[in-house]
Amino acid sequence: MSSDPPKRDHQSHMLRLWQVEDAGKIVWRASLQDILTGKQKGFVSLQDLFAHLTELTSQAPEVVHLVIDDQTEKVHIEIKFQF
């Protein structure tokens, strides 16, 4: 009997993004929480987040659209995967 978790045909995550000051620069931090397991993983950069998404899906994501509303501080990121 294998101890590997069963493969899922989809992934559901809660993505959180926020800004912090690092060495005098404003940078983005992120965390992903797996909806099914509750496990959470933090990222010190968006590049690290995208590397993790690539690892999860075996596909490199492409940022199609990124909008940051300075007044409301809301962020919209559209990510596309080519299968």
C-alpha positions in Angstrom: 0.0 0.0 0.0 1.4 3.4 -1.0 1.7 6.2 1.5 1.5 8.8 -1.3 -1.6 11.0 -1.1 -4.1 10.4 -3.9 -3.7 12.6 -6.9 -6.3 15.4 -7.3 -7.6 16.6 -10.6 -7.9 20.2 -9.3 -6.3 22.5 -6.7 -8.2 24.9 -4.5 -6.2 27.5 -2.5 -6.8 30.7 -0.7 -4.2 33.2 -1.8 -3.2 36.1 0.4 -1.0 39.0 -0.7 0.4 41.9 1.3 3.2 44.4 1.1 6.1 44.9 3.5 9.2 47.1 3.6 12.4 45.3 3.0 15.7 47.1 2.9 13.9 50.4 2.2 11.8 48.9 -0.7 8.2 47.8 -0.7 8.0 44.2 -1.7 5.1 41.7 -2.0 4.7 38.7 0.3 2.2 35.8 -0.3 0.7 32.8 1.3 -1.3 29.9 -0.1 -3.6 27.8 2.0 -4.8 24.5 0.7 -8.6 24.5 1.1 -8.7 20.7 1.4 -5.9 20.1 3.9 -5.6 23.5 5.6 -1.9 23.5 5.1 -0.4 27.0 4.6 2.8 28.0 2.8 4.4 31.4 2.8 6.5 33.1 0.1 8.9 36.0 0.3 8.4 37.0 -3.3 5.9 36.5 -6.1 8.6 34.7 -8.0 8.7 32.1 -5.2 4.9 31.8 -5.3 5.0 31.2 -9.1 7.8 28.6 -8.7 5.6 26.8 -6.2 2.6 26.9 -8.5 4.8 25.5 -11.2 5.8 22.6 -8.9 2.2 21.9 -7.9 0.9 21.8 -11.5 4.0 20.8 -13.5 3.2 23.8 -15.7 4.8 27.2 -15.7 2.2 29.9 -14.9 2.1 33.1 -17.0 0.9 36.3 -15.4 -1.6 37.6 -17.8 -3.0 40.6 -15.9 -1.9 42.4 -12.7 -3.8 45.4 -11.4 -3.1 47.1 -8.1 -5.6 49.7 -7.0 -3.7 52.2 -4.8 -6.8 53.7 -3.3 -8.4 50.5 -2.1 -5.2 48.5 -1.9 -6.9 45.7 -3.8 -4.8 43.4 -6.0 -6.2 41.5 -9.0 -3.9 38.9 -10.5 -5.0 36.7 -13.4 -2.7 33.7 -13.9 -2.9 31.4 -16.9 -1.6 27.9 -17.3 -1.0 26.3 -20.7 -1.9 22.6 -20.8 
